[in-house]
Amino acid sequence: MSEQAAITTFDAESGFSLISKKVLYKGFFQLDEYTFKHKLFKGGWSGEVRREVFERGHAVVVIPYDPIRDEIVLIEQIRVPALATTKSIWLLELVAGIIEPGELPEKVAERELAEEAGLSLLGLTFINSYLVSPGGTTERFHLFLGQVDATKAAGIHGLEHENEDIRVHVVSREQAYKWVNNGRIDNAATVLGIQWLMLNYQQIRDSL
């Protein structure tokens, strides 16, 4: 598939000129080719530069935390791309999901917590948003703290029509942090979320 866009962006102040954007592949995900010029730090402008950009939308990540029991709910599911660098392709993760067109991140957080962990939100706090890997993808994650009752977390979850097979784990905050430190948890969104919790858990518990 190839769809060519004409020049769409020129911003002399920012020093960036988008010459064209071409769709190379479009399936569940999309791969685009950007052709552009930009100002150089040494002065002047670059020649034409081409970069392939992975388009997969944006997503929400939720830290399901029970501040009363000081426990965190993690999910475990298969991640085939992990085959390239890890021994196990079943990863421990935070709850997460893609934002559909027109959907609010807060609604995604509520939906995914129910679908992936069978839990209801008792409270939701926005933490921050960040670019996942801006060298290759446009994707941005929106990170939330979701207050939950961890005693209600158990079992197997996920949507059958999406071939999801998700197992729920409830662990202490300290145990989750140990898994980050020893590398058992090694996916970026989960590492960042648990590290944020370690820095802020006391303030959360004191506010109860």
C-alpha positions as CSV (number, residue, x, y, z in Angstrom):
1,M,0.0,0.0,0.0
2,S,1.3,3.4,-0.8
3,E,-0.5,6.7,-0.2
4,Q,1.4,9.9,-0.9
5,A,0.7,13.2,0.9
6,A,1.8,16.5,-0.5
7,I,3.8,19.0,1.6
8,T,1.8,19.5,4.7
9,T,4.1,21.4,7.2
10,F,6.6,24.2,7.0
11,D,7.6,25.9,10.2
12,A,10.5,28.3,9.7
13,E,10.5,29.2,13.4
14,S,10.8,25.6,14.6
15,G,13.1,24.7,11.8
16,F,11.1,21.8,10.4
17,S,9.6,21.2,7.0
18,L,7.5,18.1,6.2
19,I,7.8,17.4,2.5
20,S,5.7,14.2,2.3
21,K,4.1,11.4,4.3
22,K,3.6,8.0,2.6
23,V,1.7,5.0,4.0
24,L,3.9,1.9,3.5
25,Y,1.7,-0.6,5.3
26,K,-1.7,-0.5,7.0
27,G,-3.1,-3.3,9.0
28,F,-3.9,-3.4,12.8
29,F,-0.9,-1.1,12.9
30,Q,0.4,1.3,10.3
31,L,3.9,2.1,9.0
32,D,4.5,5.5,7.4
33,E,7.5,7.1,5.6
34,Y,8.2,10.7,6.4
35,T,10.3,12.9,4.1
36,F,11.5,16.1,5.7
37,K,14.1,18.8,6.1
38,H,15.3,20.5,9.3
39,K,17.6,23.2,10.5
40,L,21.0,22.1,11.6
41,F,22.7,23.0,14.9
42,K,25.7,24.2,13.0
43,G,23.5,26.4,10.8
44,G,21.7,26.0,7.5
45,W,19.3,23.2,6.5
46,S,19.7,19.5,6.1
47,G,19.1,17.7,2.9
48,E,16.0,15.5,2.5
49,V,15.7,13.0,5.3
50,R,13.5,9.8,5.2
51,R,12.3,8.1,8.3
52,E,10.0,5.1,8.8
53,V,7.5,5.8,11.6
54,F,5.4,3.2,13.4
55,E,1.8,4.4,14.0
56,R,-0.2,2.5,16.6
57,G,-2.2,5.2,18.2
58,H,-1.9,6.2,21.9
59,A,-2.5,4.2,25.1
60,V,-3.4,4.4,28.7
61,V,-1.4,2.6,31.5
62,V,-3.0,2.2,35.0
63,I,-1.2,1.3,38.2
64,P,-3.8,-0.7,40.1
65,Y,-2.9,0.0,43.7
66,D,-4.7,-0.8,47.0
67,P,-3.3,1.8,49.4
68,I,-5.0,0.1,52.4
69,R,-3.3,-3.2,51.9
70,D,-0.2,-1.7,50.2
71,E,-0.6,-4.1,47.3
72,I,-0.4,-3.8,43.5
73,V,-2.3,-5.8,40.9
74,L,-0.3,-7.0,38.0
75,I,-1.4,-8.9,34.9
76,E,0.5,-11.6,33.0
77,Q,0.1,-12.2,29.3
78,I,2.0,-13.4,26.3
79,R,4.1,-10.9,24.3
80,V,5.6,-12.5,21.2
81,P,8.0,-9.7,20.3
82,A,9.8,-10.4,23.6
83,L,11.1,-13.5,22.0
84,A,13.9,-11.5,20.5
85,T,15.6,-10.6,23.9
86,T,14.0,-12.5,26.8
87,K,13.8,-16.1,28.1
88,S,10.1,-15.8,28.8
89,I,7.4,-14.2,26.6
90,W,4.9,-14.2,29.4
91,L,5.4,-10.8,31.0
92,L,4.2,-9.2,34.2
93,E,2.6,-5.8,33.4
94,L,0.4,-3.0,34.5
95,V,-3.1,-2.7,33.1
96,A,-3.0,-0.9,29.7
97,G,-5.0,-0.4,26.6
98,I,-5.2,1.6,23.3
99,I,-7.3,4.8,23.2
100,E,-10.0,4.4,20.5
101,P,-10.9,7.5,18.3
102,G,-12.9,9.9,20.4
103,E,-12.3,8.1,23.6
104,L,-11.2,9.8,26.8
105,P,-8.1,8.3,28.5
106,E,-10.1,8.1,31.8
107,K,-12.7,5.9,30.2
108,V,-10.0,3.7,28.7
109,A,-8.5,3.3,32.2
110,E,-11.9,2.2,33.6
111,R,-12.6,-0.1,30.7
112,E,-9.2,-1.8,30.7
113,L,-9.2,-2.3,34.4
114,A,-12.5,-4.2,34.2
115,E,-11.5,-6.2,31.0
116,E,-8.0,-7.2,32.1
117,A,-8.3,-7.5,35.9
118,G,-12.0,-7.7,36.7
119,L,-11.7,-4.7,38.9
120,S,-13.7,-1.5,39.5
121,L,-12.0,1.9,40.0
122,L,-12.4,3.4,43.5
123,G,-10.4,6.4,42.4
124,L,-8.4,7.6,39.4
125,T,-5.5,10.1,39.4
126,F,-3.6,11.3,36.3
127,I,0.1,11.1,36.8
128,N,1.7,12.2,33.4
129,S,2.1,11.3,29.8
130,Y,5.2,10.5,27.9
131,L,6.5,9.5,24.4
132,V,7.2,5.7,24.3
133,S,10.0,5.7,21.8
134,P,10.1,8.9,19.7
135,G,12.9,7.6,17.5
136,G,10.5,5.2,15.8
137,T,6.9,5.6,16.9
138,T,4.4,8.4,17.5
139,E,2.8,6.6,20.4
140,R,2.2,8.4,23.7
141,F,1.3,6.7,27.0
142,H,-1.0,8.4,29.6
143,L,-0.1,7.1,33.1
144,F,-2.8,6.9,35.8
145,L,-2.9,5.7,39.4
146,G,-6.0,3.6,39.9
147,Q,-7.2,2.9,43.4
148,V,-8.6,-0.6,43.7
149,D,-9.7,-3.2,46.3
150,A,-7.0,-5.9,45.7
151,T,-9.0,-8.5,47.6
152,K,-11.4,-8.6,44.5
153,A,-8.5,-9.3,42.1
154,A,-8.1,-12.9,40.9
155,G,-8.6,-15.3,38.0
156,I,-8.2,-15.3,34.2
157,H,-9.5,-12.3,32.2
158,G,-9.3,-10.7,28.7
159,L,-11.6,-10.6,25.7
160,E,-11.9,-13.8,23.7
161,H,-12.5,-12.1,20.4
162,E,-9.2,-10.3,20.8
163,N,-7.5,-13.6,21.8
164,E,-6.5,-12.2,25.2
165,D,-5.5,-14.7,27.9
166,I,-4.6,-12.7,31.0
167,R,-3.8,-13.9,34.5
168,V,-4.0,-11.6,37.5
169,H,-1.4,-11.4,40.3
170,V,-1.7,-9.5,43.6
171,V,1.6,-8.7,45.2
172,S,3.0,-6.4,47.8
173,R,4.4,-3.1,46.6
174,E,7.8,-4.1,47.9
175,Q,7.7,-7.4,45.9
176,A,6.8,-5.6,42.7
177,Y,9.8,-3.3,43.3
178,K,12.1,-6.2,43.9
179,W,11.0,-7.7,40.5
180,V,11.9,-4.4,38.9
181,N,15.3,-4.4,40.5
182,N,16.1,-8.0,39.6
183,G,14.8,-7.7,36.0
184,R,11.8,-10.0,36.3
185,I,9.8,-7.0,35.3
186,D,11.5,-5.4,32.4
187,N,8.9,-3.7,30.2
188,A,9.2,0.1,30.3
189,A,5.7,1.1,31.1
190,T,5.5,-1.2,34.1
191,V,9.0,-0.3,35.3
192,L,8.2,3.4,35.2
193,G,4.8,3.0,36.9
194,I,6.2,0.9,39.8
195,Q,9.1,3.3,40.3
196,W,6.7,6.2,40.4
197,L,4.7,4.3,43.1
198,M,7.8,3.7,45.2
199,L,8.5,7.5,45.2
200,N,4.9,8.4,46.0
201,Y,3.2,5.6,47.9
202,Q,3.6,7.1,51.3
203,Q,1.9,10.3,50.3
204,I,-1.0,8.3,48.8
205,R,-1.4,6.3,52.0
206,D,-1.2,9.3,54.2
207,S,-4.1,10.9,52.2
208,L,-6.5,8.2,53.1
